[in-house]
Amino acid sequence: MNNIISNECLHNILGHVKNCWTYGYPSGTTLENAIFEGLKPFYPDAKNLGSPSTIVDTAKESDAFDVKGRKVLGHLKRITSGANHEDNQFVEQNIPNFGKIKVRIPKSTITQVRRPKVDLKGYKGDAKKILNEQIKDYQEFAFETTSKDGYTDLYSVVVLYGIDKGCKSIFLTIEKFSTPESSKFSIGKKENGVPCSYDSYDSNGKLLFKLSSFNKGSSNFYKRFETNHGILLTWPVEEKSDFVYTKDYIEKTSAIKIL
């Protein structure tokens, strides 16, 4: 990760992501803007491009970044004997003026990546054929738009976040864009037996891709991202700011006019 973005810049990005959480969760355009603002002081050519017509959300130099955020981190005072170490890693953080907390970080996460461009056939078609067609469309969209925007390398930036036990955490990962190889394909069904998704799995039975509809007429294509390696930041939830923007302070430091 350090070969892609400098350590100083990574810390600046974390600071912007932390601050953006004051106004909303670090996801979507809020997260994209925070990462862009973190890049700017270190990479003068940094750009914020996020739109439905490209996979590139932010970029610098020859590197393009597809940005995702997911609220999946957990906080624990202690790790129980039944903790799921196979799917999660547990990292202890010693927070100044707070104490120790253990952060549960999923080793991978699934999130939506693109609206389907294939005929879903009511989820009664050939799962392998339809999913492979959608994966191909996703790959072509990714590489074509990256090149069209003027960049040569595409990376997935996934920010996991969570709030619990009086703490907030963000875990930032950066990996080369990829489409993992599927070994098994199937049709998912609701409890009543109605088909509702096309799913693909790796050789160990882990879900990699999913095409599904969360309500009538609205479908999404999902992909699993590996989140084993990254940079973790944890801090106590602040109930109030130590600094108050008084009327006197505003008038002394800013131009202000009420219209």
C-alpha positions as CSV (number, residue, x, y, z in Angstrom):
1,M,0.0,0.0,0.0
2,N,2.9,2.4,0.8
3,N,4.1,2.1,-2.8
4,I,0.8,3.6,-4.0
5,I,0.3,6.5,-1.6
6,S,2.9,7.9,0.8
7,N,2.6,7.3,4.5
8,E,2.2,11.1,5.2
9,C,-0.6,11.2,2.6
10,L,-2.3,8.1,4.1
11,H,-2.4,9.8,7.5
12,N,-3.8,13.0,6.0
13,I,-6.5,10.9,4.3
14,L,-7.4,9.2,7.6
15,G,-7.7,12.7,9.2
16,H,-10.1,13.8,6.5
17,V,-12.2,10.6,6.7
18,K,-12.3,11.0,10.5
19,N,-13.4,14.7,10.2
20,C,-16.1,13.9,7.5
21,W,-17.7,11.5,10.0
22,T,-18.8,14.6,11.9
23,Y,-21.4,15.3,9.2
24,G,-22.2,11.8,7.9
25,Y,-21.0,8.2,7.6
26,P,-17.7,7.9,5.6
27,S,-19.3,6.3,2.6
28,G,-20.5,7.4,-0.9
29,T,-19.6,10.9,-2.1
30,T,-18.8,11.9,1.4
31,L,-16.0,9.4,1.5
32,E,-14.8,10.1,-2.0
33,N,-14.5,13.8,-1.2
34,A,-12.6,13.1,2.0
35,I,-10.1,10.9,0.2
36,F,-9.7,13.6,-2.6
37,E,-9.1,16.3,0.0
38,G,-6.5,14.0,1.7
39,L,-4.7,13.5,-1.6
40,K,-4.6,17.1,-2.8
41,P,-1.7,18.5,-0.6
42,F,0.6,15.7,-1.7
43,Y,-0.5,15.2,-5.3
44,P,-1.3,18.5,-7.1
45,D,-2.8,16.6,-10.0
46,A,-5.3,14.8,-7.7
47,K,-8.9,14.8,-9.1
48,N,-12.4,13.9,-8.0
49,L,-14.2,12.3,-10.8
50,G,-17.0,10.2,-9.2
51,S,-20.0,9.7,-11.5
52,P,-22.1,6.9,-12.9
53,S,-20.2,7.0,-16.2
54,T,-16.8,6.0,-14.7
55,I,-15.4,3.6,-12.1
56,V,-12.9,6.3,-11.2
57,D,-13.9,8.1,-8.0
58,T,-10.6,9.9,-7.2
59,A,-7.2,9.8,-8.9
60,K,-3.6,11.1,-8.8
61,E,-0.7,10.7,-11.2
62,S,-1.3,7.5,-13.2
63,D,-3.4,5.9,-10.4
64,A,-7.2,5.7,-10.4
65,F,-9.2,4.7,-7.3
66,D,-12.6,3.1,-7.0
67,V,-13.8,4.0,-3.5
68,K,-16.2,1.9,-1.3
69,G,-17.3,2.4,2.4
70,R,-18.9,-0.2,4.6
71,K,-20.1,-0.1,8.2
72,V,-18.9,-3.5,9.4
73,L,-16.2,-2.9,12.1
74,G,-17.0,-4.0,15.7
75,H,-15.6,-3.1,19.1
76,L,-15.2,-5.5,22.0
77,K,-13.9,-5.2,25.5
78,R,-12.7,-8.8,25.3
79,I,-12.6,-11.7,22.8
80,T,-14.7,-14.6,23.7
81,S,-13.9,-18.3,23.0
82,G,-16.5,-18.3,20.3
83,A,-15.0,-15.4,18.4
84,N,-14.9,-16.0,14.6
85,H,-11.2,-15.8,13.8
86,E,-11.6,-17.5,10.5
87,D,-13.6,-14.6,9.0
88,N,-12.3,-11.8,11.2
89,Q,-9.1,-10.5,12.7
90,F,-9.1,-8.8,16.1
91,V,-6.7,-5.9,16.7
92,E,-6.2,-4.3,20.1
93,Q,-6.0,-0.5,20.2
94,N,-4.7,1.5,23.2
95,I,-6.5,4.8,22.9
96,P,-5.0,7.8,24.8
97,N,-7.2,9.0,27.6
98,F,-9.6,6.1,27.0
99,G,-8.0,2.7,27.4
100,K,-7.8,-0.5,25.4
101,I,-10.4,-1.8,23.0
102,K,-10.4,-4.6,20.5
103,V,-11.5,-3.9,17.0
104,R,-13.1,-6.7,14.9
105,I,-12.1,-6.4,11.3
106,P,-13.7,-8.7,8.6
107,K,-11.1,-10.3,6.4
108,S,-13.3,-9.6,3.4
109,T,-16.5,-7.8,2.7
110,I,-19.2,-7.7,-0.1
111,T,-20.6,-4.5,-1.5
112,Q,-22.4,-3.4,-4.6
113,V,-20.2,-2.3,-7.5
114,R,-22.5,-1.8,-10.6
115,R,-26.0,-1.9,-11.8
116,P,-26.6,-5.0,-13.8
117,K,-26.3,-4.7,-17.6
118,V,-27.5,-8.2,-18.4
119,D,-30.9,-9.8,-18.8
120,L,-31.6,-11.4,-15.4
121,K,-34.3,-13.7,-16.9
122,G,-36.3,-13.6,-13.6
123,Y,-33.4,-15.5,-11.9
124,K,-34.4,-18.6,-13.8
125,G,-31.6,-18.6,-16.3
126,D,-28.1,-20.1,-16.5
127,A,-26.4,-18.7,-13.4
128,K,-22.9,-19.3,-14.8
129,K,-23.5,-17.8,-18.2
130,I,-25.4,-14.7,-16.8
131,L,-22.9,-14.0,-14.1
132,N,-19.9,-14.4,-16.3
133,E,-21.5,-12.0,-18.8
134,Q,-22.0,-9.5,-16.0
135,I,-18.4,-9.9,-14.7
136,K,-17.1,-9.3,-18.2
137,D,-19.2,-6.2,-18.5
138,Y,-17.9,-5.0,-15.1
139,Q,-14.2,-5.6,-16.1
140,E,-14.7,-3.8,-19.5
141,F,-16.4,-0.9,-17.8
142,A,-13.6,-0.7,-15.2
143,F,-10.6,-0.7,-17.6
144,E,-12.3,1.3,-20.4
145,T,-13.3,4.1,-18.2
146,T,-9.9,4.1,-16.3
147,S,-8.1,4.5,-19.7
148,K,-10.6,7.0,-21.0
149,D,-10.1,9.2,-17.9
150,G,-6.3,9.1,-18.6
151,Y,-5.0,6.6,-16.0
152,T,-3.1,3.4,-16.3
153,D,-3.6,1.7,-12.9
154,L,-6.8,1.0,-11.1
155,Y,-7.1,0.3,-7.4
156,S,-9.9,-0.6,-5.1
157,V,-10.0,1.6,-1.9
158,V,-12.3,0.1,0.7
159,V,-12.9,1.9,4.0
160,L,-14.5,-0.2,6.7
161,Y,-15.9,1.8,9.7
162,G,-17.8,1.2,12.9
163,I,-19.0,2.9,16.1
164,D,-19.6,1.1,19.4
165,K,-18.4,0.9,23.0
166,G,-17.7,4.7,23.0
167,C,-15.3,4.4,20.1
168,K,-15.2,5.0,16.3
169,S,-12.8,3.2,14.0
170,I,-11.9,3.4,10.3
171,F,-9.8,0.7,8.5
172,L,-8.5,1.8,5.1
173,T,-7.4,-0.8,2.5
174,I,-6.0,-0.4,-1.0
175,E,-5.7,-3.3,-3.4
176,K,-5.1,-3.7,-7.1
177,F,-8.4,-4.0,-9.0
178,S,-9.3,-7.6,-9.7
179,T,-12.1,-10.0,-10.5
180,P,-11.5,-13.2,-8.5
181,E,-12.1,-16.5,-10.3
182,S,-15.3,-18.3,-9.6
183,S,-15.5,-22.1,-9.2
184,K,-19.2,-22.7,-8.6
185,F,-22.4,-20.9,-9.7
186,S,-25.9,-21.2,-8.3
187,I,-29.4,-19.6,-8.0
188,G,-30.3,-18.2,-4.6
189,K,-33.8,-18.6,-3.3
190,K,-36.0,-16.9,-0.8
191,E,-37.5,-18.8,2.2
192,N,-40.6,-19.5,0.1
193,G,-38.5,-21.0,-2.7
194,V,-38.8,-18.1,-5.1
195,P,-35.4,-17.5,-7.0
196,C,-33.9,-14.1,-6.1
197,S,-30.2,-14.1,-7.1
198,Y,-27.4,-15.5,-9.1
199,D,-24.4,-16.4,-6.9
200,S,-20.8,-17.5,-7.6
201,Y,-18.3,-19.0,-5.1
202,D,-14.6,-19.7,-5.0
203,S,-13.1,-23.2,-4.5
204,N,-13.6,-22.9,-0.7
205,G,-17.2,-22.1,-0.9
206,K,-16.9,-18.3,-0.2
207,L,-19.4,-16.1,-2.0
208,L,-17.6,-13.9,-4.6
209,F,-20.2,-12.3,-6.8
210,K,-24.0,-11.8,-6.5
211,L,-26.7,-10.5,-8.8
212,S,-29.8,-9.8,-6.8
213,S,-32.9,-7.5,-6.6
214,F,-33.6,-5.8,-3.3
215,N,-37.0,-4.7,-4.5
216,K,-39.1,-4.8,-7.6
217,G,-37.3,-3.2,-10.6
218,S,-34.1,-2.4,-8.7
219,S,-31.2,-4.8,-9.0
220,N,-27.5,-4.7,-8.1
221,F,-24.2,-6.5,-8.8
222,Y,-22.1,-7.3,-5.8
223,K,-18.4,-8.2,-5.4
224,R,-16.3,-9.5,-2.5
225,F,-13.2,-7.4,-1.6
226,E,-10.3,-8.7,0.5
227,T,-9.7,-6.5,3.5
228,N,-6.8,-8.4,5.3
229,H,-4.3,-5.5,5.1
230,G,-4.7,-1.8,5.7
231,I,-4.3,1.0,8.2
232,L,-6.6,1.2,11.3
233,L,-7.5,4.4,13.3
234,T,-9.6,4.3,16.5
235,W,-10.6,7.2,18.7
236,P,-13.1,7.9,21.5
237,V,-16.5,9.3,20.5
238,E,-16.5,13.0,21.4
239,E,-19.8,14.2,23.0
240,K,-19.0,17.8,22.4
241,S,-16.2,19.9,20.8
242,D,-13.8,21.8,23.1
243,F,-13.9,24.7,20.7
244,V,-17.0,26.9,20.3
245,Y,-17.4,29.2,17.3
246,T,-18.7,32.3,19.0
247,K,-20.2,35.3,17.3
248,D,-17.2,37.4,18.4
249,Y,-14.8,34.9,16.9
250,I,-16.6,34.6,13.6
251,E,-16.8,38.4,13.2
252,K,-13.1,38.9,14.0
253,T,-11.9,36.1,11.6
254,S,-14.4,36.1,8.7
255,A,-16.4,38.3,6.3
256,I,-20.0,37.6,7.2
257,K,-23.3,39.1,6.0
258,I,-26.9,38.1,6.7
259,L,-29.1,38.5,3.6
